[in-house]
Amino acid sequence: MLYSVYSFYRNGFRSMTVGKRLWLIIALKLFVMFGVLKVFYFPNYLNTQFDTDHERTNHVIEQITMVR
């Protein structure tokens, strides 16, 4: 059964023409979103602002339980 599923998808991807380009575009977009943007626009705030795990934990608890 696993081999029949594998061969079904293998043959399907081999016969694709437009789909290969679409998968390439999707992969590039995911790389840009998670690889590039995360590094530059979402720095690790907790590691840069606090020295110990205890300080980080207290900050997160304060932010979660803060009444606005």
Distance bins in CASP14 RR format, pairs under 12 A and 6 or more apart:
PFRMAT RR
TARGET T0000
AUTHOR 0000-0000-0000
RMODE 2
METHOD distances of the structure
MODEL  1
1 7 0 0 0 0 0 1 0 0 0 0 0
1 8 0 0 0 0 0 1 0 0 0 0 0
2 8 0 0 0 0 0 1 0 0 0 0 0
2 9 0 0 0 0 0 1 0 0 0 0 0
3 9 0 0 0 0 0 1 0 0 0 0 0
3 10 0 0 0 0 1 0 0 0 0 0 0
4 10 0 0 0 0 0 1 0 0 0 0 0
4 11 0 0 0 0 0 1 0 0 0 0 0
5 11 0 0 0 0 0 1 0 0 0 0 0
5 12 0 0 0 0 0 1 0 0 0 0 0
6 12 0 0 0 0 0 1 0 0 0 0 0
6 13 0 0 0 0 0 1 0 0 0 0 0
7 13 0 0 0 0 0 1 0 0 0 0 0
7 14 0 0 0 0 0 1 0 0 0 0 0
8 14 0 0 0 0 0 1 0 0 0 0 0
8 15 0 0 0 0 0 1 0 0 0 0 0
9 15 0 0 0 0 0 1 0 0 0 0 0
9 16 0 0 0 0 0 1 0 0 0 0 0
10 16 0 0 0 0 0 1 0 0 0 0 0
12 19 0 0 0 0 1 0 0 0 0 0 0
12 20 0 0 0 0 0 1 0 0 0 0 0
12 23 0 0 0 0 0 1 0 0 0 0 0
13 19 0 0 0 0 1 0 0 0 0 0 0
13 20 1 0 0 1 0 0 0 0 0 0 0
13 22 0 0 0 0 0 1 0 0 0 0 0
13 23 0 0 0 0 1 0 0 0 0 0 0
14 20 0 0 0 0 1 0 0 0 0 0 0
16 22 0 0 0 0 1 0 0 0 0 0 0
16 23 0 0 0 0 1 0 0 0 0 0 0
16 24 0 0 0 0 0 1 0 0 0 0 0
17 23 0 0 0 0 0 1 0 0 0 0 0
18 24 0 0 0 0 0 1 0 0 0 0 0
18 25 0 0 0 0 0 1 0 0 0 0 0
19 25 0 0 0 0 1 0 0 0 0 0 0
19 26 0 0 0 0 1 0 0 0 0 0 0
19 27 0 0 0 0 0 1 0 0 0 0 0
20 26 0 0 0 0 0 1 0 0 0 0 0
20 27 0 0 0 0 0 1 0 0 0 0 0
21 27 0 0 0 0 0 1 0 0 0 0 0
21 28 0 0 0 0 0 1 0 0 0 0 0
22 28 0 0 0 0 0 1 0 0 0 0 0
22 29 0 0 0 0 0 1 0 0 0 0 0
23 29 0 0 0 0 0 1 0 0 0 0 0
23 30 0 0 0 0 0 1 0 0 0 0 0
24 30 0 0 0 0 0 1 0 0 0 0 0
24 31 0 0 0 0 0 1 0 0 0 0 0
25 31 0 0 0 0 0 1 0 0 0 0 0
25 32 0 0 0 0 0 1 0 0 0 0 0
26 32 0 0 0 0 0 1 0 0 0 0 0
26 33 0 0 0 0 0 1 0 0 0 0 0
27 33 0 0 0 0 0 1 0 0 0 0 0
27 34 0 0 0 0 0 1 0 0 0 0 0
27 35 0 0 0 0 0 1 0 0 0 0 0
28 34 0 0 0 0 0 1 0 0 0 0 0
28 35 0 0 0 0 0 1 0 0 0 0 0
28 36 0 0 0 0 0 1 0 0 0 0 0
29 35 0 0 0 0 0 1 0 0 0 0 0
29 36 0 0 0 0 0 1 0 0 0 0 0
29 37 0 0 0 0 0 1 0 0 0 0 0
30 36 0 0 0 0 0 1 0 0 0 0 0
30 37 0 0 0 0 0 1 0 0 0 0 0
30 38 0 0 0 0 0 1 0 0 0 0 0
31 37 0 0 0 0 1 0 0 0 0 0 0
31 38 0 0 0 0 0 1 0 0 0 0 0
31 39 0 0 0 0 0 1 0 0 0 0 0
32 38 0 0 0 0 1 0 0 0 0 0 0
32 39 0 0 0 0 0 1 0 0 0 0 0
32 40 0 0 0 0 0 1 0 0 0 0 0
32 41 0 0 0 0 0 1 0 0 0 0 0
33 39 0 0 0 0 0 1 0 0 0 0 0
33 40 0 0 0 0 0 1 0 0 0 0 0
33 41 0 0 0 0 0 1 0 0 0 0 0
33 42 0 0 0 0 0 1 0 0 0 0 0
34 41 0 0 0 0 0 1 0 0 0 0 0
34 42 0 0 0 0 0 1 0 0 0 0 0
35 41 0 0 0 0 0 1 0 0 0 0 0
35 42 0 0 0 0 0 1 0 0 0 0 0
36 42 0 0 0 0 0 1 0 0 0 0 0
37 43 0 0 0 0 0 1 0 0 0 0 0
38 44 0 0 0 0 1 0 0 0 0 0 0
42 48 0 0 0 0 0 1 0 0 0 0 0
43 49 0 0 0 0 0 1 0 0 0 0 0
44 50 0 0 0 0 0 1 0 0 0 0 0
44 56 0 0 0 0 0 1 0 0 0 0 0
45 56 0 0 0 0 1 0 0 0 0 0 0
45 59 0 0 0 0 1 0 0 0 0 0 0
45 60 0 0 0 0 0 1 0 0 0 0 0
45 63 0 0 0 0 0 1 0 0 0 0 0
46 52 0 0 0 0 0 1 0 0 0 0 0
46 53 0 0 0 0 1 0 0 0 0 0 0
46 54 0 0 0 0 0 1 0 0 0 0 0
46 55 0 0 0 0 1 0 0 0 0 0 0
46 56 1 0 1 0 0 0 0 0 0 0 0
46 57 0 0 0 0 1 0 0 0 0 0 0
46 58 0 0 0 0 0 1 0 0 0 0 0
46 59 1 0 0 1 0 0 0 0 0 0 0
46 60 1 0 0 1 0 0 0 0 0 0 0
46 63 0 0 0 0 0 1 0 0 0 0 0
47 53 0 0 0 0 0 1 0 0 0 0 0
47 55 0 0 0 0 0 1 0 0 0 0 0
47 56 1 0 0 1 0 0 0 0 0 0 0
47 59 0 0 0 0 0 1 0 0 0 0 0
48 56 0 0 0 0 0 1 0 0 0 0 0
49 55 0 0 0 0 1 0 0 0 0 0 0
49 56 0 0 0 0 1 0 0 0 0 0 0
49 58 0 0 0 0 0 1 0 0 0 0 0
49 59 1 0 0 1 0 0 0 0 0 0 0
49 60 0 0 0 0 0 1 0 0 0 0 0
49 63 0 0 0 0 0 1 0 0 0 0 0
50 56 1 0 1 0 0 0 0 0 0 0 0
50 57 0 0 0 0 1 0 0 0 0 0 0
50 58 0 0 0 0 1 0 0 0 0 0 0
50 59 1 0 0 1 0 0 0 0 0 0 0
50 60 0 0 0 0 1 0 0 0 0 0 0
50 62 0 0 0 0 0 1 0 0 0 0 0
51 59 0 0 0 0 0 1 0 0 0 0 0
52 58 0 0 0 0 1 0 0 0 0 0 0
52 59 0 0 0 0 0 1 0 0 0 0 0
53 59 0 0 0 0 0 1 0 0 0 0 0
53 60 0 0 0 0 0 1 0 0 0 0 0
54 60 0 0 0 0 0 1 0 0 0 0 0
54 61 0 0 0 0 0 1 0 0 0 0 0
55 61 0 0 0 0 0 1 0 0 0 0 0
55 62 0 0 0 0 0 1 0 0 0 0 0
56 62 0 0 0 0 0 1 0 0 0 0 0
56 63 0 0 0 0 0 1 0 0 0 0 0
57 63 0 0 0 0 0 1 0 0 0 0 0
57 64 0 0 0 0 0 1 0 0 0 0 0
58 64 0 0 0 0 0 1 0 0 0 0 0
58 65 0 0 0 0 0 1 0 0 0 0 0
59 65 0 0 0 0 0 1 0 0 0 0 0
59 66 0 0 0 0 0 1 0 0 0 0 0
60 66 0 0 0 0 0 1 0 0 0 0 0
END
